[in-house]
Amino acid sequence: KMEVFPCALQAADPKAETVGIFKNYIGARISEEHLPYLDGINIHAYSYEKNIFGNNVGTFPENKNSSFWEILNAIRWRNNNMPGKKIYLSEWGWDCGGGGEECTHSECVSEKAASAYALRGLMIAQRLGLDRATWYFYANSDAESSLYTRSGLTGSAKSDFEKKTVYKVLKKLIQSIGNQYFIATIQEDDNAWIYLFGDRNGKPTHIIGWRPISGNNSQIITQTINTIFRPKSVISLDNQTFDLPKYEHGEMTLELSSMPRIIEIK
């Protein structure tokens, strides 16, 4: 009755088997004989891009250059080798300040940005069909700012585990639509990403939208979509107040920013 998964492996870089220390390419580490005994694969995915100096810097998950998209390689490998089996994203997240502690290394993003990216990354994971996503880590490390020491949802023991904004928005998301499922993509382009969510029976219940931009950008745009669903209420994940979207002649006009907005529909 116990599910069996391998260690975290990656499907994006075969050269890892011959260069560096990780030796974690999935095609070299899982043999055909292992497949019947495994319930799925286990991956890590962080959202970095290279700056002009060749260093990793934290970025938003929709960025076409983001390492977050190596998830697609894992999905493709699973589909070809273990169709129908699960994918667990056992590490993901963003290093950020907050919880009484600063974040100064190159992979850091602002606390505001991390909050937006956490919500958006979770929506994307749902949309891609991942079966589980586990944030790394539950708390900051009691150490100087360096990779993953500021990846916690709270500060460290030194700050008495003070809750970060990313903790609060994820908690509110789960409280608001934690029982809902991804149903369909309404829009995915440079202007807006908009998804339809619903209950386990496939009945649409919510529209979720955001701008695929830096989380530090607060600019709001309007985006009109064609839909038969009328807005019922607005759920704000960051405690901002918004008007109910306008609905006329089968069109809903959304106000969107880098922070996802949830529209309950009827």
MOJOGI-V387090 format. One record per residue. N is the residue number from 1. BURIAL is + if it has 16 or more other ideal C-beta (glycine too) atoms within 10 Angstrom, else -. Layout:
n->N burial->BURIAL
n->N burial->BURIAL
This chain:
n->1 burial->-
n->2 burial->-
n->3 burial->-
n->4 burial->-
n->5 burial->+
n->6 burial->-
n->7 burial->-
n->8 burial->+
n->9 burial->+
n->10 burial->+
n->11 burial->+
n->12 burial->+
n->13 burial->-
n->14 burial->-
n->15 burial->-
n->16 burial->+
n->17 burial->-
n->18 burial->-
n->19 burial->-
n->20 burial->-
n->21 burial->-
n->22 burial->-
n->23 burial->-
n->24 burial->+
n->25 burial->+
n->26 burial->+
n->27 burial->-
n->28 burial->-
n->29 burial->-
n->30 burial->+
n->31 burial->-
n->32 burial->-
n->33 burial->-
n->34 burial->-
n->35 burial->-
n->36 burial->-
n->37 burial->-
n->38 burial->+
n->39 burial->-
n->40 burial->+
n->41 burial->+
n->42 burial->+
n->43 burial->+
n->44 burial->+
n->45 burial->+
n->46 burial->+
n->47 burial->+
n->48 burial->+
n->49 burial->+
n->50 burial->-
n->51 burial->-
n->52 burial->-
n->53 burial->-
n->54 burial->-
n->55 burial->-
n->56 burial->+
n->57 burial->-
n->58 burial->+
n->59 burial->+
n->60 burial->+
n->61 burial->+
n->62 burial->+
n->63 burial->+
n->64 burial->-
n->65 burial->-
n->66 burial->+
n->67 burial->+
n->68 burial->+
n->69 burial->+
n->70 burial->+
n->71 burial->+
n->72 burial->-
n->73 burial->+
n->74 burial->+
n->75 burial->+
n->76 burial->-
n->77 burial->+
n->78 burial->+
n->79 burial->-
n->80 burial->-
n->81 burial->+
n->82 burial->+
n->83 burial->-
n->84 burial->-
n->85 burial->-
n->86 burial->+
n->87 burial->+
n->88 burial->+
n->89 burial->+
n->90 burial->+
n->91 burial->+
n->92 burial->+
n->93 burial->+
n->94 burial->+
n->95 burial->+
n->96 burial->+
n->97 burial->+
n->98 burial->+
n->99 burial->+
n->100 burial->-
n->101 burial->+
n->102 burial->-
n->103 burial->+
n->104 burial->-
n->105 burial->+
n->106 burial->-
n->107 burial->+
n->108 burial->+
n->109 burial->+
n->110 burial->+
n->111 burial->+
n->112 burial->+
n->113 burial->+
n->114 burial->+
n->115 burial->+
n->116 burial->+
n->117 burial->+
n->118 burial->+
n->119 burial->+
n->120 burial->+
n->121 burial->+
n->122 burial->+
n->123 burial->+
n->124 burial->+
n->125 burial->+
n->126 burial->+
n->127 burial->+
n->128 burial->-
n->129 burial->-
n->130 burial->+
n->131 burial->-
n->132 burial->-
n->133 burial->+
n->134 burial->-
n->135 burial->+
n->136 burial->+
n->137 burial->+
n->138 burial->-
n->139 burial->+
n->140 burial->+
n->141 burial->+
n->142 burial->-
n->143 burial->-
n->144 burial->-
n->145 burial->+
n->146 burial->-
n->147 burial->-
n->148 burial->+
n->149 burial->+
n->150 burial->+
n->151 burial->+
n->152 burial->+
n->153 burial->+
n->154 burial->+
n->155 burial->+
n->156 burial->+
n->157 burial->-
n->158 burial->-
n->159 burial->+
n->160 burial->-
n->161 burial->+
n->162 burial->+
n->163 burial->-
n->164 burial->+
n->165 burial->+
n->166 burial->+
n->167 burial->+
n->168 burial->-
n->169 burial->+
n->170 burial->+
n->171 burial->-
n->172 burial->+
n->173 burial->+
n->174 burial->-
n->175 burial->-
n->176 burial->-
n->177 burial->+
n->178 burial->-
n->179 burial->-
n->180 burial->+
n->181 burial->-
n->182 burial->+
n->183 burial->+
n->184 burial->-
n->185 burial->-
n->186 burial->+
n->187 burial->-
n->188 burial->-
n->189 burial->-
n->190 burial->-
n->191 burial->-
n->192 burial->+
n->193 burial->+
n->194 burial->+
n->195 burial->+
n->196 burial->+
n->197 burial->+
n->198 burial->+
n->199 burial->-
n->200 burial->-
n->201 burial->-
n->202 burial->-
n->203 burial->-
n->204 burial->+
n->205 burial->+
n->206 burial->+
n->207 burial->+
n->208 burial->+
n->209 burial->+
n->210 burial->+
n->211 burial->+
n->212 burial->+
n->213 burial->+
n->214 burial->+
n->215 burial->+
n->216 burial->-
n->217 burial->-
n->218 burial->-
n->219 burial->-
n->220 burial->-
n->221 burial->-
n->222 burial->-
n->223 burial->+
n->224 burial->-
n->225 burial->+
n->226 burial->-
n->227 burial->+
n->228 burial->-
n->229 burial->+
n->230 burial->-
n->231 burial->+
n->232 burial->-
n->233 burial->-
n->234 burial->+
n->235 burial->+
n->236 burial->-
n->237 burial->+
n->238 burial->+
n->239 burial->-
n->240 burial->-
n->241 burial->-
n->242 burial->-
n->243 burial->-
n->244 burial->-
n->245 burial->+
n->246 burial->-
n->247 burial->-
n->248 burial->-
n->249 burial->-
n->250 burial->-
n->251 burial->-
n->252 burial->+
n->253 burial->-
n->254 burial->+
n->255 burial->-
n->256 burial->+
n->257 burial->+
n->258 burial->+
n->259 burial->+
n->260 burial->+
n->261 burial->+
n->262 burial->+
n->263 burial->+
n->264 burial->+
n->265 burial->+
n->266 burial->-
